[in-house]
Each structure stands twice: as C-alpha cells, then as structure tokens.
C-alpha cells in the first residue's frame, strides 16, 4: 500500500499569541522526556462519516478548527529553541491530506506497523524500522539523523525549524477516515496529547462551550535543572524493532484478576494484571536464551503525577507531568504472577506527593537518573517499560461525524516498551509490544502469554 499525499500546508493559530506569552520554558520533566513524537491514530468508518458534508469540506472544517484550537494551545505552533524553551512565534503546524488506496477495514482488521506509519505525517522517530531494517522516509519530508548524539528525531522543515505538531487527514476509498497526529514528546505526554485532540474535536463539531483552556506553567512547578550526565535519547535504538499487538479481552482479564486476588492481592486492576503477565513473560524470554546474561529485570511503569500532587493538578495541565514507578525482579528466581502484581502496585503507590517533593527539591533523583544511564549499558540489567493510556478518553474524540471505531498509538523506537490501550468496549486491553525482532520471534509464541490473548497482530 502506498498512501498518496494530495496536499501539504501549514496551519497557523487564528489569533496571534500575545507578546508576553512568546517564551515558554521547558520544565525539568520536559527536559527528561525522550526526543521523539507521541503518535495517535483515530479511525472512523464510512457509515459514520457519510453524513451531511463531503470529505473535502470535512478537511476544511478540521483546518479551521485546528487554527482556532492553536490559539489555546499556542506553544504547539512555535519553535523549540536550544532544547530549553519554546519560541511561541505562531509559525504553525504541518497539515497533510492523503488518499489511501484501500478500505479502512483492511487496515483496522489487520493492522501493520508499516501501513499505520504511512497514516501519520511522519514516523514517531525516523530511524531504521521494518523487517529488513530499511530507512522509512515519507515523501516531501526533510529529516535529520536521529541517531546522532543528542540529536532529536523531531521533524524539520526546510528552514530546520522544530515541528512540534503535525496532522494527517487520510481518506480511504470506502469513504472512511483516519486522523493521524504526531506531537513532540519534549512538550507533551500522552495525557496532554489527548487533551489537545479532544479540544480540537470539540471545536470541530461546534461545541465551543467544551473548549479546554490548558495550563502551560509546568516550569514553575518543576523548574528546569542541569541534567548533565543524563541523556534523554539513551534508550533510542537503531536496531531492528518489531511491533506486535496482543489483545486481552474482558474474560481473560477477569481470569488474571481472579488468580491474583485469590492469592492475596486485593482488587487488582486490569492494567496491573496485564502488565505483570507481560513482565513475567519478558523474564521467561530472558531465561530461555542459551547464554543468559541478564540477572535483573526492572519494570518501569509511567505514572501520571497530576492526580498525585497535593493539591491535585487539573487533568488538562499541559506538558510532561509523569515519572516512572520502578520495581526490580531477579531473573533466576521465577516469581508468580500475583507476586509481580503486588510488587508493581507497591511501586506505583510510592509515587506520591512526598516522592514529587523529593523530585523537585532534592538532588537524589538526578543521581538516580545518572546511575540508570550507566546501568542501561550493562548487559546484566534489563528494563521493561510500560505506558498505560487505558484511562484516556480516546474513544470519545468526535470531530462531528461520530466517535472513532478504533484508536491506536503503536510504534515506539525503543526495545522492551509496551503501550497499553483500552479496547473500544472499555473492558479489554490492547498491548502494543515493541522489542528486538529476534526476541519477538520467541515472545510471540510464548504459550502462557498466548493462553490469555484473544488475538495478535504483527507490526
């Protein structure tokens, strides 16, 4: 499949950003964020899209509402300077229109990483991907090498300006639509990305009263610091990453919950039990290798700090407002599923207001990060990274033609990274697993894992 780009333009805010808002400092947590994009794809079936206006009118409506939305999210139309602040200069965001030579159902029923990436304005991180490790470069897109030391993989225009946001409007031959979004992780986490898209959709469908006015003062809560010795791009890899989706339906998750609760874990959540299962099978994979060198597998689970602060921040607080809960486990001592659920839960609970105070005011956290950078290169330690989008209202994003039939955020240019997303019914979980292809060849055939999986799809 080859997506045809029909048009490409720059959308600027409908109103100029006031002069006193022109410079926005990155927060300490923004400084720590990886130099990649947060990708999001929303699919809308033809039956829902074929309403009162044609597809070209829909695209015009999207562009107009995007311009209006950028007046509220003005930093996204700016330029990142020296990886320390954003010049909110209203230079705009990239907007592409494409035609996709297939039916939407052909993509959503058998999603493939290479196909999904074509529906985004560019890859979340330009690097070598795919089964042959080929360089995937979108037409009309100039890129820099993301694997240069400290070089981010942000998309660049001809003037070498950092593009913080880009959108692609995809039209399928059946009349279905897909909206692809890439937003810079240096300014936004998953929660912020969903806040932006949800506000844009509200403006598009004419619900101005639901417009969100985000806060951009994260740098006052988490002042920028000297992060010398820590590299945000350390986990990026040019190795061949394979991506695969594992779907856990409501029935399988209930079985996992019952197993954990019967052995002492009180009211385990679906995210806890699925994460612990994948963590456990990651360690089994390591033990299965002929020359195992990994001694410890540490799980890192992203935690939203907004609701854990005292007083809590608004869920619409914009920026990178997250950190990771960390729990190690020794590879050679095979722990039961319920024990890992308990370990994970305790680690997440430790990310509380006291933790956040130490994060802001102490030097211990930077020392920990520097040590983590050193340990990352040691073959005796393996990191298993999780990010959960299960509580984000991605299936409520209505641009005026109904709610999406499927939403995904699959590919990440890191090994051993898992993105958890709710299924459309709100009960199941889609786990998008990114790992080295040689490891995926073993992992995807794990019998214990597959006993709980209702379907799998390769990337």
Phi, psi and omega in degrees: 000134177232118180282134180263121177278119181274315182209159179214126181212174179250128178256126180251159179302145181290337176231144182292145177285130179303149185301323184289353177253011188292327182249126179236114179288143171288144176279171175303319181288328173296320179300327183276348184291147180292147182278062179230187174251152170267113182267148177213131178236128179239126185250137181231121182293156183299322182300329179275332185276330185281077181247237191273339183235152183281175188293325179295323177293324178298318180295320178298320178296319178298317181295318180294315180291329177296317178299319178292321180294325182293341175291331177273328181249050189302329180298333182293339178265010183259198184231131177282126183246121171055024178054030180229333178206164179251126172277104183280072190262007177060030178293337173104179181236158181278138178225121180242146171245137182224162168246134181249120188279049176199174175277149181301322183297333178294333179273316186285332180279331178225067184295140182228136185306315182296321179291314181299322180296330178290341179272357174261154180298335170192171181289149179306330174208119181288117180195191181273122181223176177090168187293335179257003180071027182286157177279122182257108182237126179286147177297152178063022182234121176268135185230156169255163180285114183287347185265003172292146179305125178064009175273121179285164179258032175292143176294146181235145173273183181300332180272010179066028177277139176293122174269116184271342181211139173215149185229145175228126179259110186254127178250123179269161184296337180277352184099354176289163184229154170221131177254118179254134183230135170235123181234136186297130178288346178288347180234346187216142169260186183299319179299317179294320179299317180291323176301316179297310184296321180295321177293317177302315180297319179299318178293323180295321182270004175088018180260065183297334181293342180265008181296134180263138176251096187288160174261137182240025184255036180300332181292340176281329177278322181234079184303144178299149184224170174283114182253023178306130182102350176243132180246114179298339183262013189297328184273352176298141182225142174268002178291166184284105181266130174256140180241134179217142178261129175243122184257126177249114182276178185301320182296313180297320181293322178296323177296315179297320178297316181296319179299317182289317183291327180292343181249023169110353179271122184276122175047060178296147179270164179294324178294319180298313186287323179289318179299316181295322178297313181294320177302313180299320180284333172300316181291325176296323177299316181297320180292334185283346183287149186295326179235074181293127177244343181286128180254331183228135173245114181258124176273135176240115183244120180296137182233127177287121183276346187305311185278354183259355179275160178237112355286161181296148173277159173297146177294347179264011177294123191266141178130194174266099182240065182208157170214178184250138168276137187236132176217121180269157174214139180284130185297316188289336178264099185288112181268147180288161184303314184295330179291322178289324175301315181295318178299315181296315180300314181296322179294319180293321180295334179289344176276083183237191183296325177296320176301317183293322177299316178295325178299319185279316192258341184260166176262351183298326183292319178294323177297319178298317181295320179295320177295323179297322177299320179291319181291335182301326182272357178273127185291348182280348182240131177241138179252135177241112191254133180235140170227127181252127173254013191295336180264358180279138184278054185291334180275009175255002185283101185244111179276000181123359179232027177102173181275155184293148176274335178204144178225140178212159173216074197277296196282135170227136184278045179228153175270148179059047176241132183237126176254122180257127179227146177292148168285169186298329181284352177083000183252326182267180179225135169260120178256113177266109186258126177247121179205170178301142185302321180297328176282321180297326179301332177269314186300319185290350178251010180296117185296322180293319177298311185292340179292343179250357185264131179273333176199156177226148178221132182277152174253000000 
